[in-house]
C-alpha cells in the first residue's frame, strides 16, 4: 500500500548550549534557547513518498560546543 503524500514537515533538534543558527535555507528556521525547529516552506511542504528535502544552516558558538542531539521529524 502506498503511503499518503506529506503536506508539511517539521524537524526539531537540540544544541548543547552557546550555539546559534545565524542563517538557514530551504526551510523556516526558529531557535528558542537550545531548541531548533525547522519547518517546510510554502514550496517544499508537499512531498511524495520517497522524496527528500535538503536544508542547511550556518551557525555561531560561544565557547566549546557539542553535536546536536535529540532530532525528531514529523509530517
N, CA, C and O of each residue as an XYZ file, in Angstrom:
300
protein
N       0.830     -1.166      0.000
C       0.000      0.000      0.000
C       0.886      1.245      0.000
O       1.858      1.314      0.751
N       0.561      2.205     -0.820
C       1.341      3.446     -0.886
C       1.030      4.336      0.313
O      -0.106      4.412      0.781
N       2.051      4.988      0.783
C       1.884      5.956      1.854
C       1.292      7.239      1.280
O       1.585      7.588      0.136
N       0.466      7.948      2.047
C      -0.094      9.197      1.534
C       0.975     10.279      1.382
O       2.024     10.235      2.025
N       0.691     11.226      0.537
C       1.564     12.376      0.318
C       1.640     13.190      1.609
O       0.632     13.378      2.290
N       2.826     13.667      1.939
C       3.022     14.555      3.082
C       2.748     15.978      2.624
O       3.218     16.392      1.565
N       1.990     16.729      3.415
C       1.681     18.111      3.030
C       2.481     19.129      3.831
O       2.497     20.313      3.493
N       3.144     18.674      4.892
C       4.030     19.554      5.664
C       4.975     18.681      6.479
O       4.709     17.499      6.700
N       6.077     19.273      6.923
C       7.040     18.529      7.741
C       7.708     19.471      8.729
O       7.784     20.681      8.514
N       8.195     18.877      9.830
C       8.896     19.613     10.884
C      10.037     18.755     11.398
O       9.886     17.543     11.559
N      11.166     19.374     11.653
C      12.327     18.715     12.252
C      12.732     19.530     13.473
O      12.812     20.756     13.400
N      12.987     18.863     14.590
C      13.483     19.559     15.780
C      14.743     18.876     16.274
O      14.896     17.661     16.150
N      15.651     19.676     16.841
C      16.841     19.132     17.484
C      17.326     20.108     18.537
O      16.887     21.257     18.585
N      18.228     19.648     19.374
C      18.742     20.438     20.491
C      20.229     20.705     20.321
O      20.989     19.827     19.913
N      20.631     21.924     20.640
C      22.045     22.248     20.769
C      22.441     22.063     22.224
O      21.595     22.111     23.118
N      23.731     21.851     22.458
C      24.228     21.660     23.823
C      24.164     22.960     24.621
O      23.952     22.925     25.833
N      24.338     24.079     23.976
C      24.320     25.377     24.647
C      25.387     26.282     24.067
O      26.504     25.835     23.806
N      25.061     27.549     23.862
C      26.023     28.503     23.319
C      26.026     28.592     21.805
O      26.643     29.501     21.249
N      25.345     27.660     21.110
C      25.296     27.686     19.656
C      24.073     28.484     19.198
O      23.062     28.555     19.897
N      24.188     29.079     18.013
C      23.095     29.876     17.482
C      23.024     29.711     15.970
O      24.046     29.772     15.287
N      21.818     29.504     15.449
C      21.605     29.492     13.999
C      21.635     30.946     13.527
O      20.842     31.767     13.987
N      22.539     31.257     12.618
C      22.643     32.630     12.123
C      22.037     32.795     10.736
O      21.660     33.905     10.359
N      21.936     31.715      9.971
C      21.345     31.759      8.639
C      20.906     30.353      8.267
O      21.630     29.393      8.530
N      19.738     30.215      7.663
C      19.256     28.912      7.217
C      18.631     29.023      5.844
O      18.219     30.109      5.435
N      18.553     27.901      5.119
C      17.970     27.917      3.791
C      17.143     26.669      3.555
O      17.322     25.647      4.218
N      16.227     26.774      2.589
C      15.304     25.715      2.172
C      14.365     25.253      3.278
O      13.836     24.143      3.223
N      14.156     26.102      4.284
C      13.230     25.806      5.381
C      13.061     27.069      6.216
O      13.810     28.035      6.070
N      12.063     27.041      7.094
C      11.890     28.111      8.071
C      12.574     27.670      9.359
O      12.206     26.649      9.940
N      13.561     28.431      9.806
C      14.384     28.093     10.961
C      14.012     28.977     12.142
O      13.961     30.200     12.014
N      13.751     28.359     13.298
C      13.475     29.117     14.519
C      14.273     28.510     15.661
O      14.454     27.295     15.732
N      14.748     29.369     16.551
C      15.512     28.907     17.698
C      14.932     29.493     18.971
O      14.676     30.694     19.056
N      14.727     28.631     19.961
C      14.299     29.039     21.293
C      15.319     28.472     22.268
O      15.256     27.294     22.617
N      16.236     29.285     22.699
C      17.368     28.919     23.558
C      18.174     27.813     22.871
O      18.944     28.118     21.960
N      18.032     26.546     23.265
C      18.815     25.471     22.658
C      18.002     24.618     21.679
O      18.572     23.765     20.999
N      16.683     24.827     21.593
C      15.828     24.032     20.711
C      15.704     24.699     19.343
O      15.356     25.875     19.236
N      15.996     23.924     18.308
C      15.888     24.389     16.932
C      14.693     23.695     16.299
O      14.567     22.473     16.374
N      13.812     24.475     15.672
C      12.663     23.936     14.959
C      12.778     24.351     13.500
O      12.944     25.529     13.184
N      12.686     23.368     12.621
C      12.827     23.581     11.187
C      11.529     23.114     10.529
O      11.122     21.964     10.693
N      10.881     24.014      9.782
C       9.617     23.674      9.116
C       9.725     23.922      7.622
O      10.541     24.716      7.155
N       8.871     23.216      6.887
C       8.855     23.394      5.438
C       8.504     24.829      5.059
O       7.894     25.566      5.833
N       8.904     25.201      3.851
C       8.491     26.481      3.279
C       7.218     26.230      2.466
O       6.744     25.097      2.386
N       6.681     27.266      1.878
C       5.452     27.111      1.090
C       5.670     26.230     -0.141
O       4.726     25.607     -0.627
N       6.893     26.172     -0.644
C       7.143     25.435     -1.880
C       7.723     24.032     -1.694
O       7.870     23.315     -2.684
N       8.062     23.602     -0.458
C       8.619     22.251     -0.300
C       7.932     21.431      0.798
O       8.535     20.512      1.352
N       6.690     21.757      1.111
C       5.961     21.008      2.132
C       5.271     19.774      1.599
O       5.135     18.787      2.322
N       4.836     19.802      0.362
C       4.114     18.690     -0.230
C       5.108     17.726     -0.875
O       5.731     18.048     -1.887
N       5.251     16.537     -0.277
C       6.247     15.569     -0.734
C       5.606     14.215     -1.006
O       4.777     13.747     -0.226
N       5.988     13.594     -2.105
C       5.565     12.231     -2.397
C       6.413     11.264     -1.583
O       7.488     11.634     -1.110
N       5.952     10.049     -1.415
C       6.702      9.023     -0.710
C       8.072      8.838     -1.360
O       8.169      8.707     -2.580
N       9.120      8.826     -0.555
C      10.479      8.633     -1.050
C      11.190      9.913     -1.465
O      12.373      9.881     -1.805
N      10.493     11.024     -1.442
C      11.094     12.306     -1.813
C      11.879     12.866     -0.629
O      11.507     12.651      0.524
N      12.951     13.574     -0.912
C      13.755     14.171      0.152
C      13.820     15.683     -0.007
O      13.551     16.228     -1.077
N      14.185     16.343      1.082
C      14.406     17.783      1.096
C      15.792     18.014      1.683
O      16.165     17.379      2.669
N      16.544     18.905      1.088
C      17.841     19.279      1.630
C      17.743     20.691      2.187
O      17.401     21.627      1.463
N      18.040     20.843      3.465
C      18.042     22.149      4.119
C      19.361     22.274      4.872
O      19.969     21.272      5.247
N      19.789     23.491      5.086
C      21.056     23.676      5.789
C      21.077     24.982      6.546
O      20.194     25.826      6.389
N      22.107     25.140      7.380
C      22.239     26.366      8.156
C      23.692     26.675      8.451
O      24.558     25.801      8.414
N      23.931     27.935      8.741
C      25.205     28.397      9.271
C      24.956     28.779     10.719
O      23.860     29.213     11.074
N      25.958     28.619     11.541
C      25.778     28.939     12.951
C      27.011     29.554     13.565
O      28.074     29.629     12.949
N      26.840     29.989     14.788
C      27.952     30.518     15.569
C      27.898     29.864     16.941
O      26.897     29.252     17.310
N      28.980     30.000     17.687
C      29.031     29.419     19.017
C      29.871     30.279     19.937
O      30.727     31.050     19.503
N      29.601     30.124     21.208
C      30.391     30.793     22.232
C      31.010     29.694     23.096
O      30.298     28.972     23.794
N      32.319     29.571     23.046
C      32.991     28.547     23.841
C      32.945     27.184     23.176
O      32.749     27.070     21.966
N      33.131     26.151     23.990
C      33.143     24.772     23.484
C      31.741     24.385     23.033
O      30.747     24.914     23.530
N      31.675     23.458     22.088
C      30.382     23.034     21.559
C      30.336     21.532     21.414
O      31.375     20.874     21.357
N      29.140     20.991     21.354
C      28.945     19.565     21.139
C      28.094     19.352     19.898
O      27.685     20.309     19.239
N      27.834     18.103     19.590
C      26.987     17.785     18.444
C      25.519     17.984     18.811
O      25.141     17.800     19.968
N      24.681     18.361     17.830
C      23.249     18.452     18.109
C      22.698     17.096     18.537
O      23.207     16.056     18.118
N      21.667     17.107     19.363
C      21.084     15.860     19.873
C      19.572     15.883     19.724
O      18.977     16.917     19.420
N      18.964     14.727     19.942
C      17.525     14.617     20.063
C      16.729     15.007     18.848
O      15.698     15.666     18.984
N      17.169     14.625     17.654
C      16.406     15.015     16.464
C      15.124     14.209     16.355
O      15.071     13.040     16.737
N      14.088     14.859     15.826
C      12.804     14.220     15.595
C      12.163     14.872     14.388
O      12.175     16.096     14.254
N      11.604     14.054     13.511
C      10.921     14.583     12.327
C       9.459     14.178     12.397
O       9.125     13.114     12.919
N       8.602     15.019     11.878
C       7.183     14.695     11.810
C       6.587     15.301     10.565
O       7.123     16.245      9.985
N       5.465     14.736     10.167
C       4.756     15.276      8.997
C       3.300     15.418      9.328
O       2.515     15.854      8.486
